[in-house]
Structure formats: structure tokens, C-alpha cells
Amino acid sequence: MARAESDDRRFDTPKGLRRSTPPLRLSGDRDRFGRFTEWVARAMGTPWFLLALSLFVVAWMLWNTFAPADWQFDRADYGFIALTLVLSLQASYAAPLILLAQNRQDDRDRVQIEQDRQRAERNLADTEYLAREVVALRLAVRDLASKEFIRQELRQVLDELDRRDEEEATHAAS
């Protein structure tokens, strides 16, 4: 009763969210179970699993057909009922485990696709930026004076200075 009263007086959580027991933390267990389902799905998809299952079924049938009657546990006259149940049980667990593994793979694929999309967007933005920079550099280079242009301008200035000097010399002599 004291625990319930202390929960009612707590103001750090809304009334509907208060719990008398701490929440279960299954994230590590879920991941472990997920890895287990992937391992099962991977193992069931191999030729070795099919070979082992086939050998198991053949051994079961041979034992229960040719072994002494006291040692048989699943008689052939009844259609190997226990074998059918074992295989049905195996199939009933295999299908959901495989689906769980596929769901985990789908989740990983979804995350990978999103990361690839973001990377492609960044690459596109970088490429567009670099293209704009290249165009700006080309325009800037086009506006830059070439060596020949500067030489020609310097020759004109020197010629004009030479003319001025000659004019000043003729004005000074007159």
C-alpha cells in the first residue's frame, strides 16, 4: 500500500504512465533473438541442411521399418505419424523464423537505401557546387589580362611617355 501511495504522489511522470514495476528491457534479447533467426534462416537455406534433413528422415524410416518391433517407436503401418508431427513442428517454426529474418533484412535494406539516398544527395550538391565554382573560375580567368595584353598596354604607356618627354624637350628648347 505504501508503494501505491508513493506512486500517486509522484509528479515527475503523468498519471497514466506511472508503473509499479520497472519496464522490461528486451532490446539486447531482441537483437540476440534476431541474430538467432537470421542464423536459422541462413542454415535452412543451405544444401547441407537439406542433406542432413533427408538423411534424418531416411534413417528414421529405415529404423522404424527394419528394426526389431520392440525397438521401433514410429511404426510404418501407421504412416510414420511421429515423423510427420516432427516435420510439421519443424516447418511451423521454420516459416516464422525465416520471416523474422527477412523482416530484419528489410529493415537493414531500408536503412541502407536511406543512407545511400542521403549520400547521393550530398554528392549531387557537391557536384553542383563544384560545377558553379568551375564556371566562376572560367569567367574570372576570361576577365584576367593576358601577358600579351599587358605588354601591349605597357608599350603604349612607354610610347606615350616617350612622346611627352619629346614634347617637354621641344618646349624647353623653344
Disulfide bonds with the S-S distance in Angstrom:
none
